[in-house]
Structures are given as C-alpha cells and as structure tokens.
Amino acid sequence: MTYTNRNFALAYLLLVVLPIVGLAGMLKSGRNLVAPNSVGGLWRFQIDSGNLAALPCGKFLARAQDAGFVISQSGKNFTLNLANSPMSSMSGEIEGTTIKANILPSSGSATETG
C-alpha cells in the first residue's frame, strides 16, 4: 500500500467510520428516553378569591386573578411570563405529572405585607 493510499484510508476511518459508529451508539443509548410533558403556550389563572382570604399571601394572589401568562418550556424546565400582574416572573421544573415553580414578586409588591 502506498503512502497516499494509507493516508486516505486513515482519513476515511477517522472522518467517516468513527462518527457513524459514535452516532449509532448514541442512538442506541437514547432509545429509551421519554420526552417530558409539554405545558408551553398561553394560559390563564382562575382563582377563587373567597378561599384566598385565609392564606398569608392571599392578597398578593388575588391580584393575579384572571391574569394571562405564557409558558416557555425547554425540556423539563420552564419560565412563565406574566402580563399586568404583581408577579414579575416564575420558573420551575416538570417532574412526571408534577409542576414545581418558584414565584418571584415584583419589587413593588415584595415590600407589601401579606
């Protein structure tokens, strides 16, 4: 085998065969992956303000009644963008059928009692 043929065979092995073998291995290992539930899109809060009076943050949550928000999801993580609401942002995580979120009030409402 000449020097040129040997270089070509080595380059073909490194640039074609190894990436195909690696891709096949990744596809085989990811065969059992399941996508998380999708919650993205436009949503609305519907809050029963009668039940909120006894809660420590009831006043704060009552102002969010019938507020619309958009959920942006990437994998199991998501963020909520609220329009005209005392809450500035929320972020969370989806675990199976459970949604866990952190609510951060805006700076103006964070100083109020309740």
Secondary structure as GFF3:
##gff-version 3
##sequence-region A 1 114
A	DSSP	alpha_helix	3	12	.	.	.	ID=ss1
A	DSSP	pi_helix	13	17	.	.	.	ID=ss2
A	DSSP	alpha_helix	18	29	.	.	.	ID=ss3
A	DSSP	beta_strand	41	44	.	.	.	ID=ss4
A	DSSP	alpha_helix	49	52	.	.	.	ID=ss5
A	DSSP	alpha_helix	58	62	.	.	.	ID=ss6
A	DSSP	beta_strand	68	74	.	.	.	ID=ss7
A	DSSP	beta_strand	77	82	.	.	.	ID=ss8
A	DSSP	beta_strand	87	95	.	.	.	ID=ss9
A	DSSP	beta_strand	98	105	.	.	.	ID=ss10
A	DSSP	alpha_helix	107	110	.	.	.	ID=ss11
###
